[in-house]
Amino acid sequence: MKKTKYVDPIIGTVGDEKKTSIHGGGKTHPGACYPFGMVQLSPDTVTGGDNGTGYNYCHKTIEGFSFNHMSGIGWYGDLGNLQIMPTVGNTDLRSGSNREIPFRKGKIGWKSPFDHKNETARAGYYSVILDRYRILAEATVSRHTGQLRFTYPKSGESGIIFNFSRRIAGRSHAQEVTVDGSFLYGSIDCNHAYGGFGRGAGGIDYRLFFCLEVSKPFRRARFFENEEFDPDHVHSAAGQDLHLLMEFDTEENEQIEIRCGISYVDLAGAKANLNAECPVFDFDGMAKRADEAWENAFSGVTAEGENETDLTLFYTCLYHTMLDPRTAADIDGRYAASDGTVQTADYTHRTMFSGWDVYRSEFPLLSLIAPKAVSDTVRSLLDIALKKNTSFPRWELMGTDSECMVGDSGLLVMADAVLKGICDFDTEKAYEIARASATAAETLYGKPFRSLRPSDDTYQKQAFVPEDLSSTLEYLLADRALSELARALGKQEDFLYFSERTRRYSENYNPKTGFMGPRDENGDFLPVKDRYDKLGCTESNLYQQSTFVPYDVKGLAKLFGKERFLALLEELFEKADLTALWNENYNHSNEPCHNLTHYFNMLGLPGRTDYWTRRVQKEAYRTGAFGFCGNEDVGQLSAWYVLSALGLAQVCVAEPRYELNTPLFRYGEIKLDPQYHRRSISESFVIECDRDPLTFPYIERVFLNGKEINRRYLTYGEITDGGRLQLILKKEA
């Protein structure tokens, strides 16, 4: 079975317009991508607004194609550099859809209308017809390079516009470009003072280098800036709003191709990447190799079923889980380190770590299907932490911790990896960084240390953050992970200390309201209106956040009263519209609620886990541009689907245990990694149902390697030993 045929990159491509709630849709992009590749070459419909990928399915025009994008994110996004647009005839010298830099002279711009009926997106390939110019634009990629192919009508006024200043949610502040025959090369500097992630609040700075070749000699090339042509710079230019127009004569259906390598290290790196991966113009060959790369990436996971929609969603979600954390190093292993130096690593240095989101399902999935990516990511985060003498990054991009969201998520992912045996890095230094973070140490290694954690006595001695319930519970989860790591490393004193601090979550329960609540510096509960109050909560409310003790679900239920807690869980789901972009009850469109369906399992009601997991699968995920119930969040929303479709969920990070639910497919298989997985029984782990799970949605009996087990979970070790899980299903709970 060819798996890439089920990938539909259009799913989830709605941004912040055409919405019915405070959040937009999936915010994915439809462009050409390579598994964990540096280049994501995608169309742009807009620059500006909370359209983090630069593409929104609801828009009617395209302004160009740029070489790097973020997928599934909010906070206004970033990247979107080196934007290229083919044209025919005279145009304004601004795109017309760049909200960051308004017109000075133009009125329409160079943007072109397009029709989704003439748009094709698949794994490693994208194409669209630009109606204004009657141009077919196509894109494909390798890991570090991309190719564009434009098919023109007959014209003496054909052109290609290169926009070097473009950056999503802002602009590049400096560009240098040289024209050398058919080659263009240069650099694009992006400083957070000019926007980017969080419109600059993320503090993301980077420099992109590029080397590209155009297949057809141009008739004329002119630089322009601020909507004015520059007659003084013909072969090279530098500026803050630099563009270039190449002009051509074209015959009917004549194709002009562009091959381009990028690097975040230097120009030599961009050239080397281009020469290694795309030495000649070979668009069709690259598209074929990109498809093969995706097919190979998917070879580690198999789902077999007859429902075409389920297969489309499964492999499209699997595709999204393999976009990030992406390669940040050149083909020779060099990368731009967080301290400004250039380093060479014996691993693949990676970037785009959306920690608060992805520790919940994305990394539990990758530890099974792509453990090398987990190892690379932890080593990359450790490199940043050591060079800057800080906590592990919480939300990293381009070597900078944007500190988006709350908690200590880099610690969580590191601890989970070590506890799963994915630890081909300096675990002692990783532990020292984690401990310094948890204790808000002032120094480490004889240098000032900067922790994400509060340093005051309120958290360090009383285990809560004043007026901030979400941070309190996230930090306590990180403490739990650290205690388990300490125990595994034989650090008994630390294990006892952090375990004791972790148990203090119960002090945040307000008996007057019957829910968790924020407290003031004296420990007194702040007044709240009701369970839906958002006071002290990050992207959640008190009802949702009160459930967030994944490491002690039974203890949490006892705190609330088990019957009441189960009733509250049931009500949380019953009152939710699972198709909606945002819910005050169970809110699958955002992370704090993820994995709650499996709490029932842990409290002795596995039938309710089967029931509500299936409901979420079928109602929160759909095909089409509006298919995701919320931001895709760099693979997290997709990873939840992939794991649950296989019948698995890791409820608590750094507790290597996967709860079971009825799979979506009668047969699933995970091929295990010989470097990171034990494989003591088999080279793969098979999950098999005795009958169609769509008709028989409840688990009756569970057999592991031929022996019946009376529990609804597996350990990570049992899965990675390989073997066979057989599920006997029934129609009623």
N, C-alpha and C positions, 0 to 999 in steps of 0.2 A: 504494500500500500504506500503510495506516495503521500507523504504527510504535508508537504508545503502547499499542496493544492487547497488545503483547508484554511490557510492563513489569509485573513482579510484585514489588512492594516487600516481600512476605513472605520472599523469598529471603534467607537469612543472618540471620534475626532471633533466633537462639539466643544467649543470654548465657552466664553463668558456671556455671549449674547444668546438670544432666544432661549432664555431660561425661566424657570418658574420658582426658583428659590435663591437663597443667598450664595449658592455655589453653582458653578457651571457643570458641564458634562465631564467626560473622561479626559479631555485635553491631551489626547494623543496626537501624533501626526502620521500621515499616510506614506511618508517618503521611503526611499531605498535605504536599507540598513543591512549590516553584517553582524553576525553573532558577537556581542560585546565589543563591537567595532568603534574606532575613534570617529569615523565619518558616519553621519546620519544626514543624507542628502535629500532634502524635502522641499516641497513648495511652500511659499509664504503668501498668505492672503492679507496680512496686516502686520504692521510694526506698532505696538502699543496696546494699551488696555491689558486686562488680565487674560490674555491669550498666550500662555506661556510657551507654546511651541511655534508661534507665528502663523499657525494654520487653524482656521475655524471653518468647519463644514458649512456653516450657515452663511458665510460670506460669498459674494458673487464674483470677485475678481482675484487674480493672482498678480503679485508684484515681483516675483522672482523665485529663484531656487538657491538656497544657501546650504553650506556644507556641514554644519554642526547644529544639533538641536537637542533640547531636553524633551523628554516624553512624560506626559501624565502629571504635570506639576502645576501648582498655582504660584502665588507670590510674584506674578508678572514674568517669570521665566528669565532666561539668559541665553547666551550664545547666538546662533543665527548669523554667523559671520560669512563673509565672502559671498554676497548675494549676486546672482547672475541672471539677466533677463534678456531673451532674444526679442527683437523688434523688427518692424517694417515701417518705413516712413518716418517723418519727423515726429518727435514726442517732446513733452515737457521734460525738464531735467530733474525731476523728483518723481518718486513712484506714484504719489497721489493717495497712498494708503499708509503713509508713515506718520503716525500721530505724534511721534517724538520730535520730528523736525518739520515744522509747517512750511507751506509754500511761501516763497518770496515773490515769484513771478508766475508760476504755472497755475493751471486751473483743473486739469484732468489727470495729468501724470502719465507715466508709461504703463501702468497696470492694465491688465486685459481681462475682460469677462471670460468665463469658462462655464461649461456645462458638466455636471457630474456624470452624465451619460457618456461623456468622452474622456473619462478619467479611469485609469487602470492602476491598481495598487496590489502588489504581491510581494512575497519575501524577496528582498534584494532588487526590486524593480518598481519604478513608478513612471507613468506617462499621462499627459493631458494635452488636449488641443486648446491653444490660446486663440479664442475666436476673433479677437481684434486683428490679429496678424496672420491668421490661417497657418499657424506654426504648430507642428507636433513637437512637444518637448518631452524628452525621455531622460531618466536618471537611473544609474546603477552604481554599485560600490564594491570595494574590497575593504580590508580592515582599516587601512590608512589612506586610501585614495577613493576618488569618485570620478565618474564620467557622465557628461551631459551630451545629448545628441539632439540637435535641432533640425527639423526638416522644414525648409522654407518654400514659399511660393516664388515664382519668377518676379524679380524686383531689382532695380538699381539702387534701392534705398534700404537694403537689409542691414541689420546691426545687432550688436551684442553690447549691453550695458553691464559694466562691472561696478557694483556698489561696495566699496571697501570700508565705508564708515558705518554700515548698518550693524546694529546689535539689538537683540530683542530687549524690550523694556529700557531702552536708552540708546546710546550710540558709542561707537569707538571714538576715542579722543585723539588718536594719532595714527597715521598710516604712511607707509613708504612703499612705492611701487616702481619697478623698472620694467620697461618693454624691451625685450631683446629678441628681435626677429619674431618668430611665432610663439615665443615664450613670454610669460608674465611671471614675475616673482616679487615677493615683498613680505611685509609684516603688517599686522593689525593689532594695535595696542588697545586694551580695554581696561580702564580704571573705574572703580566703583563710584568715584565722584561724578561720573557721567551716566550712572544708571546700572542696569543689569538686575541680578537677582534681588528681589525686594525693592526694586527701583533704587538700588545702591545700598540699601540697609544690610544686605548680605555680605558686603565687603569683598566681593569677588573681583580680583585683578588677574589678568593673564595676557599673554601675547601669543597670537597665532601667526605662524609662518606658512607661506604657501608657494608652490611652484606649479604652474600650469602651462599647458601648450594648447593652442588653437589649431585645428587641422587645416584651415584654409588661410592663405595670406590675406591680410586685410588691405583694403584700398586706402584707408586713412584711419588713424587712431588719434583721439583727442581726449586729454584729461579735462575734467570740469569739477568745479567746486562751488558750493552755494549757488547752483543753477547758472553758473557762468563758465564758458569755455576758457581754458588757460592757453593762450598762444605761445607762452614762453617756455613751457615744459612739454617736450615732445617724447623723449625717451625715458624720462624718470621724473617723479614728482613726490613731494611729501606734503601732508596737510592734515586737517582735522575733519574734512568732509569730502574726501577724495573719491572720485568716480572716473571711469574711462568708458568712452564710446568707441567701439571698433565698427567700421563700416565696410560693407561687402556688396558686390553684385552677385545675385544668385539666380540659378535656373530653376525651373519648376521641379519640386521635390528634391532639390539639392540638400545634402546633409552637411552640416558643420558640427564637428565634435570637439569637446574639451575634455582633456584628461588632467587631473589635478591631485597632487599629494599635499597633505597638511602636516604640521608638526607644532607642538607647543614648546619645543626646545630651541631650534634654530633653523635657518634656511637650509643648511646642509642636511638636516634631518628630513625636511620636506622633500628635498631632491632625492635623497636615498630611498625614502618611502615610495616615491613615484617610480623610480627606476626599478625597484624590486618587485612592485606589485602591478604596475601598469606601464611597462617600458615602451609600448606602442599603442596606437589607437586600436582597440578591439572591444567595442561596446558589447556586442552579442556574446563574445567569449566571457567577458567579466560578468554579465548578467547570468550566464549559465553557471559560472563558478560560484556566484553568490547564492544561487538556488541550491547548488550542491553543498555549500557550507552550511546552509540552514538544515538541509536534509540530514547532514551528518550530525549537527547539533541536536536534532530531534531524535536521533537514533537511540539515545539513552532512555527515552520514555516512549511507551506505546500505550495507546488506548484503542480498543476495538469495540465498535458498536454499529448499530444500523441507523441511529438518529443523526442525520446530517447536520442539524443545527448544533447538537451537542459536540460533535466532532469539530465543527468550525470554531465554536467558542473555546474548546479545549486547546486546539493547536494555535489559535490566535493569542490566547492568554499565555500559552507556553512561549510563544514568540516574544511577547512583551516582557516576560521574566528574563529573557536573554539579551536585552538591550543594554542593561546596566547591572552592576558597575562596569563602565566601559574602559577600554584600553586608553591609557594616557601616555604610554611610552612609545617611542619610535621603534622601528623594526630591529634596531641594534640594541634595544633595551634601555636606551638613555631616556631620562625624563627630567622635567623641570621640578626640582624639589621645592618644598615649602619655604626653605630658607634662602631661596634665590639662586642656589647653585644648580649645576647639572650633574646628575648622578647616573650610574649604570647599575641595574639590578639583575639578579639571577631569577627574578620572578617577573610577572607582568604587572607593572605599576598601574593602578586603576584610579578612576575618579567617578563622581556622581553617586555618593552614598547618602541616600535619603533615610537616615537612621531611624528616626521616630516612626516612620512608616514600615520600613522593610524588615525590622527585626522580628515582626510578628508572624509572617508567613513566607516572605521572599527568601530570607536566608535559611529557614528550616527546609524549604524546598531545594535551594541550591546545594545545601549540605548533602542532599541525596542524589541530585542529578548533575551537579557541577561543582564538586568540592574544591577543585583547583581555583575557581573564581572566589570562593569563600576565603581560602588561604591567601590568595593575592590581595584581596580587599583588606583583610586584617593586617597583613604586612604593610600595605600602603598606609593604613590609618596609624599603625605603630610608628612608621617612619615619620609621619607628620608630628605625632605626639612627642617623639624623642627629639626631633629637631627644634620644636618650639617649646619643649618642656611644659606641656599642657595635658589636660585630659584627652582621651580619644575624642576625635571629632564627633559631634552629634549629627550634623548635616553638612557633609563635605562636598565642595565643588572646586576643582582646580587648585587643590592643596590648601584651601582655606575652609575653616569651619564657619559656616554662616550662622551657626547657633540657632537656626530655625527650629521652632517647637521647643519641647521641654524634655528633661530627663538626661540620662547618661547612656545613650543607645550604642555608642561605639564600644563601651565596656560590655554591654549585653552581648553583642555579636562576637566579640573576642572570647568571652567566657564560654559561650555556647560552642564555639569552634573547638576550644581546648578540651572541653568535656566530651566532645564527640571524636576526639583523637585527630582533629585537623589542626595540627600544632607544629608545623615545620617552620617555626620562627622562635625567637627568644622568649619563651613563656615567662621566664623570671622577670625580664624587663617589662613585659606586658603586664604582669601582676603588679609590679612596683608602680607603674603608671596608674593602674586601676585603683590601687590602694590610696595613692596620693590624691586621686580625684575624689574618692569616697570620703576621705578625711579632710578635704580642702587644705592639704599641706601647703605651707608657705614656701618651702624649698624642696628640691629633689636633685640629687646628683650635685649638690653644692651650688645650685643656681635657683633663682626665683621660679616658682611653679605656679601656673595659672589653672585653677580648677573650675569646672562647670558648676560644682556644688556650692551651696551657701557655706560661708566660713564662720557664721555667727553661732552662738551657743544654742539658738532655737533648734536648728536642724542637727547640729553635731552632738548635742546632748539630749535634746528632747524629741528628735526624729520627726519633726514636721516643719514645713515652710509656712510662715505666717501668711494668711490670706490666699494660699495657693494649694488647693487640694490636689490638682493634677500633678504638679511638681513633686509634692509629698509622696504620692503613690508611685510615681515613676522612679524616684530616687530609691524608695524602699525596694522596688523590684530589682533595681541595679545592685542594691546591697545584698539581696538574696542571691543574685548571680555570683557576686563576689564571695559570699560565704561558701557557696558550693565549690567555687574554684579554689578557695583556700583549703577546703577539706581535701579536694583532689590532689593538691600540691603538698599536703602534709603540714599546713600552717594552722595548727589546732587552735591557738590563741585567737587568731584572726577569725577563724570559723565561728568560734563561740561569740566573739564580739559582734560580728555583723549579723549572725543569726538572731541574737537578742534584739538588735536594733530593728530588724525586719519584722519581728513579732509585734511591734508597737503600732502596726497599722490600725489595730482595733481602737486605739485612742482617738481616731478620727471619726468614730461612729457617734452620732448625736442621738441619744435616746429620746429626746423631745420630738425630733422630726422623724426618727426611724430610718435615717439615711446618713451616709457620710457627709461631712461638711467642713468648710474652711474655718480656721481658728485665728484669733488675733495673737499677738506676741505673748500674751499671758496664758494662752491655751484655752481661752473662752471661745465658744462657738459664735460666729457672726450670724446675725439675723438673716434669714432667707425667706422668700415668699412661699415656695413649694418645692417639690422634687424636681421641677423643670428649671429651677433657677440656675443661671450659669456662673454665679459668683464663685471665683476661685477655680474655675474649670477652663481648660484649654480645648477648644473645638468640641465641647461636650457639655452636658449638664449634670446636676447632682445625681439624678437617677442613673444615667449611664456610667458616670465615674464611680459610683458606689459599688459597682460590680468588679472594679479593677484590682483584684488581688488574685491573679492567676496562679500564684504559687501556693495558695492555701484556700482553695474553693470550699472545702468541707468546713474549715474554720470560719470562713466568711458566712456560710449558710447558718452555722451555729450562732454566730453573732447576731444575725437578723432573726433567727428562729427559722428552722429549716422549711417548715410548711409555708411560712410567709415569704421566705426568699424564693422558693420555687414558684409561688403564685406571682411574685413580682417579676420574675423572669418570664413567665408565661404571658403576663400582661404587657411586658416590654415588647414582645414579638407581636401579640395579637393586635395591639393598637397601631402598629407601624404599617405604613405603605411601603412595602419592600421595593417597589418600582421607582420611588421618588428620589429626587436628588438630595434631599435632606429630611431627616426625621428627628423629632423630639423624643421618640421612643427608640426602638432598635434602629440604629443608623448605620447601615452597611456601607454607606458612601464615605464613611470616615473611620479611622483606625481604632479608636477606643472601644468600639463594640465588637471588633473582629474576634472570632473564636468563641463568642458567648454561646453559640448553638451547642457547643460541646460541654458546657457546664452541666447540662442535664445528664449527660453520660457519666460524669464524675460524681453525680449525686444520686445515682441509682435509677435513672429514668432514660435508658439508652434509646427507647422508642421516640422520645421527644427530640433527642439529638438527630435521629434519622429524619423525623418529620420536618423540623425547622431548617436543617441543613438543605434538604431538598427544596423547600420553599424559597430559600435565599438563592440557591443555584438557578432556579427556574424564573424567578421574578426580578432579581437584581441584575441579571446578565441577559442581554439580548443581542441579536445581530444588528448591523446598521450603525450609522454614525452616532445615534443616540443610545447605543447599546450598553454603556456603562452607567451605573447609578450614581457615580461621583468621580472625582479625580482618580485617575488610574494609579497615581502616586508611585511612579518609577518601579512598577512591577508588583507592588503589594496587592492591589485589588485582583490582579490576574493570578498571582501565586496562590491566594486563598482558593480561587476557583480550581486551579490545577490540582492542588493537594486534596481538596474535598471531593473532586471528581474521581480521584484515585481511592478515596475512602479514608483520608488521613488528615490530621490537624495536630500540630504541636501547640498546645495551649499556652505553655509557659516556657519562655526562652531560658536557656541554661538548665532546663530539666529535660534531658533527652528521652522524651516519651511522647508518642504520637497516639492521640485518641482515634478511635475508629468511627466511621459512619458508613452508611450504605453508599457504595460508589455509584457513579452515573453509568459506568460501562461494565459489561459482563466480564471483560478481561483487561487487565492493565499490567504493565511490566516496567520495572526500573532496572536498567543495566548498571551494575555497580563498578566503582572505580578501583582498580587494583592498587593504586598508590595510597588511597585514603580509606578504603573500606575493607573490612576483614575478609568477607567472602568465604567463610569457613565451611559453608554448606553448598553454595551455588554462586555463579557469577552474576546472577540477577535475582530480583525479588518479584514474584508474580502474585497478583491479587486477582482472585477468580471467584465469580459468583455462580451458584448452581443454576440460576435462572435469571431472566431479564429483570434487572433492578428498576427499570422504569415501570414495570407492572407489579413487581414485588419489592416494595421500597423499605422493608424493615429487616434487620438482621435477627435471625433466630438462634443460630449457633455459629461458633467460630472455631476453625481448625488451623493450627500452625504446624506446617510440615507433618501433616497426618494425625496430629494429636489435638484433641479438643481442649481449648482453654476457656476458663470461666471468667474472662475479663474483656473489657472493651478498649484495650490499648495494647500497643507494642512498644518495646524499647527501641531506641535507635540502633543498638547493637543487634537486636533480633532482625531488624530490617536489613542492616548492612552485612549480616552474616549470609544473606541470601536465603532462598527457599521459596515456599509457597504458602500463601494465606488463602484459605478456602472459606467462603461465606455461604451459609445456608440461609436463604431468604424466605420471607413470608409476606402475605398480602396485607395483613392487619397487624397493628401493634400489639 
